[in-house]
Amino acid sequence: MVGLSSRIVPRMITTVDLRQAAAAFYSDGATCQLSRLGRGNINDTFLVESAGSSFVLQRINRQVFPQPLRVIDNFAKVTRHLSGRPLQTDKPFRTARPVLTLSGEHHFCDYQGEYWRAQTYLDHISCESLTSLEQAFQIGRTLACFHVLVADLDEQYLEDPLPGFHNLPKYLQEFDRLQVKTEMAAGSACRYCLEAIDRGRKQATVLEEAKHAGLLTIQIIHGDPKIDNFLFDDQGLADGMLDLDTVGAGIVHYDLGDCLRSCCNRTGESGGKDGLEVFFDMEICRALLAGYFSLPSQQLLSAGQRAFIFDAVMAITFELGLRFFTDHLRGNSYFKVRQDGENLFRAARQFRLVEDIIKREEEIRLLAFSSGC
């Protein structure tokens, strides 16, 4: 996360801003159709449409990514690496590609110093929650495809787009500093989150300790493989991934844990009503892990590394709850919200999910070893 003192308040995008950015990438940018795209919590994303072309236009959120050129350059490098890489699967891996400006650049910087980039628009279906076990299997397989495709990229080849991302002990330190100087609002939701954070501290360092001990391998990972970032074909099956902004060096457990967290929570991060039951769907977990370990002749994780899959799911879910709650206390400066209290609601849902994951520890550990064997 970016330190509090260095945060940049994002400026509202005007029609003039949007038209100017679109015109940098497309000669008919002044007259084409422009509409908001997706439900992303970070960057402002738009679909640019005209008779001859359609592409995605995005303003990089400098409040989250203080060095936007790292995000833009990494995207170009990764997509170039992925292009034309075959796998032993029944269909190719899909992802967007950069669209250059009319002058041949990967980005456009406007008069306010805001960075814009464009990428190809891929016709696909978005899923907020899974409707079948086959979908879960294909998501796991697609994530494994990505890990295999980028495994031969040197971890130094990409710059770190978000220093400290997925470093749970660091997030706890930030929360502690903020808590000292923040007056806590009264209310059951805040008390619940504070108690959940105290309970979860003990296991917060497991993944980091295993990484530093050399038990977990560092390679290039996606960084944010939640269900929204998977591409689905017209059959509703995953066949690619979007949102490569957080691609960088890490451990595959961050990705696998986050993917399981997102897919096995049928109610989603923000969906449903307060009090709606949140639980970790073990059937989805079983199918997703089976898909992840299904690639022919690919040994993605050793037996010793599989032992940390439960810790990854638990830690990443706890981490997201902590980040939501921290952002609520900070005034919602990281994750976009539609109304006050939304990040508090999101945090409470993640901490409820943590409780259910802990109840299922033995089942998850058994699945981690039996899947794909």
C-alpha positions as CSV (number, residue, x, y, z in Angstrom):
1,M,0.0,0.0,0.0
2,V,1.0,3.6,-0.5
3,G,1.8,5.6,2.6
4,L,-0.8,8.0,3.8
5,S,1.4,11.1,3.2
6,S,1.9,10.2,-0.5
7,R,-1.7,9.6,-1.5
8,I,-3.0,11.5,-4.5
9,V,-6.6,12.4,-4.6
10,P,-8.0,11.3,-8.0
11,R,-9.6,14.0,-10.0
12,M,-13.1,13.5,-11.5
13,I,-13.0,12.6,-15.2
14,T,-14.8,15.1,-17.4
15,T,-16.1,14.5,-20.9
16,V,-13.3,16.7,-22.2
17,D,-10.7,14.5,-20.4
18,L,-12.2,11.3,-21.8
19,R,-12.5,12.6,-25.4
20,Q,-8.9,13.9,-25.3
21,A,-7.6,10.5,-24.1
22,A,-9.7,8.6,-26.6
23,A,-8.4,10.8,-29.4
24,A,-4.8,9.9,-28.4
25,F,-5.4,6.3,-29.3
26,Y,-8.0,6.6,-32.1
27,S,-8.4,9.2,-34.9
28,D,-12.2,9.3,-34.3
29,G,-11.8,9.7,-30.6
30,A,-13.8,13.0,-30.7
31,T,-16.9,11.4,-32.1
32,C,-16.9,7.7,-31.0
33,Q,-19.2,6.3,-28.3
34,L,-17.8,6.1,-24.8
35,S,-19.3,4.2,-21.9
36,R,-18.2,3.0,-18.5
37,L,-17.1,-0.6,-18.4
38,G,-17.0,-3.1,-15.5
39,R,-17.3,-2.8,-11.7
40,G,-13.6,-2.3,-10.9
41,N,-12.7,-0.9,-7.5
42,I,-9.4,0.8,-8.6
43,N,-9.0,2.2,-12.2
44,D,-11.6,4.2,-14.2
45,T,-12.4,2.0,-17.3
46,F,-14.3,2.8,-20.4
47,L,-15.4,1.1,-23.6
48,V,-14.6,3.1,-26.8
49,E,-16.8,2.1,-29.7
50,S,-17.1,3.2,-33.3
51,A,-18.1,1.7,-36.6
52,G,-14.5,0.5,-37.3
53,S,-13.0,-0.2,-33.9
54,S,-13.7,-1.1,-30.2
55,F,-11.2,-1.0,-27.4
56,V,-10.9,-0.5,-23.7
57,L,-9.6,2.9,-22.4
58,Q,-8.4,3.1,-18.8
59,R,-7.0,5.8,-16.5
60,I,-4.4,4.4,-14.1
61,N,-5.3,5.3,-10.5
62,R,-2.2,7.0,-9.2
63,Q,-3.6,6.9,-5.7
64,V,-3.1,3.1,-5.8
65,F,-0.3,2.9,-8.4
66,P,2.0,5.8,-7.7
67,Q,4.3,4.7,-10.6
68,P,1.8,4.1,-13.4
69,L,4.5,3.5,-16.0
70,R,5.4,0.3,-14.2
71,V,1.9,-1.0,-14.6
72,I,1.9,0.0,-18.3
73,D,5.3,-1.4,-19.1
74,N,4.6,-4.7,-17.2
75,F,1.4,-5.2,-19.2
76,A,3.3,-4.8,-22.5
77,K,6.0,-7.2,-21.4
78,V,3.7,-9.9,-20.1
79,T,1.2,-9.8,-23.0
80,R,4.2,-10.0,-25.4
81,H,5.4,-13.1,-23.5
82,L,2.0,-14.7,-23.5
83,S,1.4,-14.1,-27.2
84,G,1.5,-17.3,-29.2
85,R,2.5,-19.5,-26.3
86,P,0.8,-22.9,-26.8
87,L,-0.2,-25.3,-24.0
88,Q,-1.3,-28.9,-23.9
89,T,-4.9,-27.7,-23.6
90,D,-7.9,-27.8,-25.8
91,K,-8.0,-24.1,-26.5
92,P,-5.6,-21.1,-26.3
93,F,-5.2,-18.8,-23.3
94,R,-6.9,-15.5,-23.9
95,T,-5.9,-12.1,-22.5
96,A,-6.1,-8.5,-23.8
97,R,-3.2,-6.8,-25.7
98,P,-2.0,-3.2,-25.6
99,V,-3.4,-0.7,-28.1
100,L,-0.8,1.9,-29.0
101,T,-1.4,5.6,-29.3
102,L,-1.5,7.2,-32.8
103,S,2.2,8.2,-32.2
104,G,3.1,4.6,-31.3
105,E,3.3,4.9,-27.5
106,H,1.9,2.5,-24.8
107,H,0.3,5.4,-22.9
108,F,-1.0,8.9,-23.0
109,C,-0.4,11.5,-20.3
110,D,-2.9,14.3,-20.2
111,Y,-2.5,17.9,-19.1
112,Q,-3.2,17.0,-15.5
113,G,-0.5,14.4,-15.4
114,E,-2.9,11.5,-15.5
115,Y,-1.8,8.3,-17.3
116,W,-4.1,6.6,-19.8
117,R,-3.6,3.2,-21.5
118,A,-5.7,1.2,-24.0
119,Q,-6.1,-2.5,-24.7
120,T,-8.0,-4.7,-27.0
121,Y,-11.6,-5.4,-26.1
122,L,-12.4,-9.2,-25.8
123,D,-15.9,-10.3,-26.2
124,H,-16.7,-12.4,-23.2
125,I,-19.1,-13.2,-20.4
126,S,-18.5,-11.9,-16.9
127,C,-19.5,-14.0,-13.9
128,E,-20.2,-12.7,-10.4
129,S,-20.5,-16.2,-9.0
130,L,-20.1,-19.7,-10.3
131,T,-23.1,-21.7,-11.4
132,S,-21.4,-25.1,-12.0
133,L,-18.6,-27.3,-10.8
134,E,-17.3,-27.4,-14.4
135,Q,-16.8,-23.6,-14.2
136,A,-14.8,-24.0,-11.1
137,F,-12.7,-26.8,-12.7
138,Q,-12.0,-24.6,-15.8
139,I,-11.1,-21.6,-13.6
140,G,-8.5,-23.7,-11.7
141,R,-7.2,-25.0,-15.0
142,T,-7.0,-21.5,-16.5
143,L,-5.1,-20.2,-13.5
144,A,-2.7,-23.1,-13.8
145,C,-2.2,-22.3,-17.5
146,F,-1.3,-18.7,-16.6
147,H,1.3,-19.9,-14.0
148,V,2.9,-22.3,-16.4
149,L,3.0,-19.7,-19.2
150,V,4.8,-17.1,-17.1
151,A,6.9,-19.5,-15.0
152,D,9.9,-19.0,-17.3
153,L,9.8,-15.2,-16.9
154,D,12.7,-14.0,-14.8
155,E,11.2,-12.4,-11.6
156,Q,13.5,-9.4,-12.2
157,Y,12.1,-8.8,-15.7
158,L,9.0,-7.0,-14.3
159,E,9.1,-4.0,-12.0
160,D,7.1,-4.2,-8.8
161,P,3.8,-2.4,-9.4
162,L,2.7,-2.4,-5.8
163,P,5.6,-2.8,-3.3
164,G,4.4,-4.7,-0.3
165,F,1.3,-6.2,-2.0
166,H,0.2,-9.4,-0.3
167,N,2.6,-8.7,2.6
168,L,0.2,-9.4,5.4
169,P,2.5,-8.5,8.3
170,K,3.1,-5.1,6.6
171,Y,-0.7,-4.5,6.3
172,L,-1.0,-5.3,10.0
173,Q,1.6,-2.7,10.8
174,E,-0.2,-0.1,8.8
175,F,-3.5,-1.0,10.5
176,D,-1.8,-0.7,14.0
177,R,-0.4,2.8,13.1
178,L,-3.8,4.0,11.9
179,Q,-5.7,2.5,14.8
180,V,-3.6,4.5,17.3
181,K,-4.6,7.8,15.8
182,T,-8.2,6.9,14.8
183,E,-11.2,7.3,17.0
184,M,-13.2,4.0,16.5
185,A,-16.9,4.4,15.8
186,A,-19.2,2.6,18.1
187,G,-21.1,-0.3,16.5
188,S,-21.2,-4.1,16.4
189,A,-19.6,-4.3,12.9
190,C,-16.5,-2.3,14.0
191,R,-16.2,-4.4,17.2
192,Y,-16.5,-7.6,15.2
193,C,-13.7,-6.6,12.8
194,L,-11.4,-5.5,15.6
195,E,-11.9,-8.9,17.4
196,A,-11.4,-10.8,14.1
197,I,-8.1,-9.0,13.5
198,D,-6.9,-9.8,17.0
199,R,-7.8,-13.5,16.5
200,G,-6.1,-13.7,13.1
201,R,-2.8,-12.1,14.0
202,K,-1.2,-15.4,15.1
203,Q,-1.3,-17.0,11.7
204,A,-0.6,-13.8,9.7
205,T,3.1,-14.5,9.2
206,V,2.9,-18.2,8.1
207,L,3.2,-17.6,4.3
208,E,5.9,-14.9,4.7
209,E,8.0,-17.1,7.0
210,A,7.7,-20.1,4.6
211,K,8.7,-17.8,1.7
212,H,11.7,-16.5,3.4
213,A,12.7,-20.0,4.5
214,G,12.7,-21.0,0.8
215,L,9.9,-23.5,1.3
216,L,7.7,-21.6,-1.3
217,T,9.0,-20.8,-4.8
218,I,8.9,-17.2,-6.0
219,Q,7.9,-16.7,-9.6
220,I,5.7,-14.3,-11.7
221,I,2.0,-14.4,-10.6
222,H,-1.2,-12.6,-11.5
223,G,-1.7,-11.0,-8.1
224,D,-5.5,-10.5,-8.3
225,P,-7.2,-13.7,-9.7
226,K,-10.6,-13.1,-8.3
227,I,-13.6,-14.4,-10.3
228,D,-14.2,-11.0,-12.0
229,N,-10.8,-11.2,-13.7
230,F,-11.4,-14.4,-15.6
231,L,-12.7,-14.5,-19.1
232,F,-15.6,-16.8,-19.8
233,D,-16.6,-18.1,-23.3
234,D,-20.1,-18.4,-24.7
235,Q,-20.4,-21.8,-22.9
236,G,-19.7,-20.1,-19.5
237,L,-16.3,-21.7,-19.2
238,A,-13.1,-19.8,-18.3
239,D,-10.5,-19.5,-21.0
240,G,-8.4,-16.5,-20.1
241,M,-7.7,-13.7,-17.6
242,L,-7.9,-9.9,-17.4
243,D,-6.5,-7.2,-15.3
244,L,-2.7,-7.8,-15.3
245,D,-2.0,-4.6,-13.3
246,T,-0.7,-6.5,-10.3
247,V,1.4,-9.1,-12.2
248,G,4.8,-9.4,-10.6
249,A,7.1,-11.6,-8.5
250,G,5.3,-13.6,-5.7
251,I,4.4,-17.1,-4.7
252,V,1.6,-19.0,-6.5
253,H,-0.1,-19.5,-3.1
254,Y,-1.1,-15.8,-3.2
255,D,-2.9,-16.5,-6.4
256,L,-4.4,-19.9,-5.5
257,G,-5.5,-18.7,-2.1
258,D,-7.2,-15.5,-3.6
259,C,-8.8,-17.5,-6.4
260,L,-10.3,-20.0,-3.9
261,R,-11.4,-17.2,-1.6
262,S,-13.3,-15.4,-4.4
263,C,-14.8,-18.5,-6.1
264,C,-15.8,-20.4,-3.0
265,N,-17.7,-17.5,-1.5
266,R,-20.9,-17.7,-3.5
267,T,-22.3,-14.5,-2.0
268,G,-19.4,-12.3,-3.3
269,E,-17.4,-9.5,-1.7
270,S,-20.1,-6.9,-1.8
271,G,-23.3,-8.8,-2.8
272,G,-26.3,-9.8,-0.8
273,K,-27.7,-8.2,2.3
274,D,-26.0,-7.7,5.7
275,G,-26.5,-10.9,7.7
276,L,-26.7,-13.1,4.7
277,E,-24.9,-16.4,5.4
278,V,-21.3,-16.4,4.2
279,F,-19.6,-19.8,3.8
280,F,-16.7,-21.5,2.0
281,D,-18.1,-23.9,-0.6
282,M,-16.1,-27.1,-0.4
283,E,-17.5,-28.5,-3.6
284,I,-16.2,-25.5,-5.6
285,C,-12.9,-25.8,-3.7
286,R,-12.6,-29.5,-4.7
287,A,-13.4,-28.8,-8.4
288,L,-11.1,-25.7,-8.6
289,L,-8.2,-27.6,-7.1
290,A,-8.8,-30.5,-9.4
291,G,-8.7,-28.2,-12.4
292,Y,-5.6,-26.4,-11.1
293,F,-3.7,-29.7,-10.9
294,S,-5.1,-31.2,-14.1
295,L,-2.5,-29.9,-16.7
296,P,-0.6,-32.8,-18.3
297,S,3.0,-33.3,-17.3
298,Q,3.0,-30.1,-15.1
299,Q,4.2,-30.3,-11.5
300,L,3.0,-26.9,-10.2
301,L,3.5,-27.5,-6.5
302,S,5.5,-30.1,-4.5
303,A,3.9,-32.1,-1.7
304,G,5.6,-29.8,0.8
305,Q,4.2,-26.7,-1.0
306,R,0.7,-28.1,-1.1
307,A,0.8,-28.2,2.7
308,F,0.4,-24.4,2.6
309,I,-2.7,-24.2,0.5
310,F,-5.0,-24.0,3.5
311,D,-2.8,-21.3,5.1
312,A,-2.9,-19.4,1.8
313,V,-6.7,-19.4,1.6
314,M,-7.0,-18.3,5.2
315,A,-4.3,-15.7,5.1
316,I,-5.5,-14.0,1.8
317,T,-9.1,-13.9,3.0
318,F,-8.0,-12.3,6.3
319,E,-5.7,-9.9,4.4
320,L,-8.6,-8.6,2.3
321,G,-10.8,-8.2,5.3
322,L,-8.0,-6.2,7.0
323,R,-7.5,-4.1,3.9
324,F,-11.2,-3.3,3.6
325,F,-11.4,-2.4,7.3
326,T,-8.2,-0.3,7.2
327,D,-9.6,1.6,4.1
328,H,-12.9,2.2,6.0
329,L,-10.9,3.8,8.9
330,R,-8.8,5.8,6.4
331,G,-11.9,7.3,4.7
332,N,-12.2,5.0,1.7
333,S,-9.2,6.3,-0.2
334,Y,-8.1,3.0,-1.8
335,F,-11.2,0.9,-2.7
336,K,-14.1,2.7,-4.5
337,V,-17.3,2.8,-2.6
338,R,-20.9,3.8,-3.5
339,Q,-21.9,4.7,0.0
340,D,-20.3,5.2,3.4
341,G,-19.8,2.0,5.4
342,E,-19.4,-0.2,2.3
343,N,-15.8,-1.1,3.1
344,L,-16.8,-1.9,6.6
345,F,-19.5,-4.2,5.3
346,R,-17.0,-5.8,2.9
347,A,-14.5,-6.3,5.8
348,A,-17.1,-8.1,8.0
349,R,-18.0,-10.4,5.2
350,Q,-14.4,-11.5,4.7
351,F,-13.9,-12.1,8.4
352,R,-17.0,-14.2,8.5
353,L,-15.6,-16.2,5.6
354,V,-12.3,-16.6,7.5
355,E,-14.3,-18.2,10.4
356,D,-15.8,-20.7,8.0
357,I,-12.5,-21.5,6.3
358,I,-10.9,-22.3,9.7
359,K,-13.8,-24.7,10.5
360,R,-13.0,-26.5,7.3
361,E,-9.2,-26.7,7.8
362,E,-9.0,-30.4,7.9
363,E,-11.1,-30.8,4.7
364,I,-9.1,-28.2,2.8
365,R,-5.8,-29.8,3.8
366,L,-6.9,-33.2,2.6
367,L,-8.1,-31.8,-0.7
368,A,-4.8,-30.0,-1.2
369,F,-3.0,-33.4,-1.2
370,S,-5.6,-35.5,-3.0
371,S,-6.4,-33.1,-6.0
372,G,-4.8,-34.2,-9.2
373,C,-2.9,-37.1,-7.6
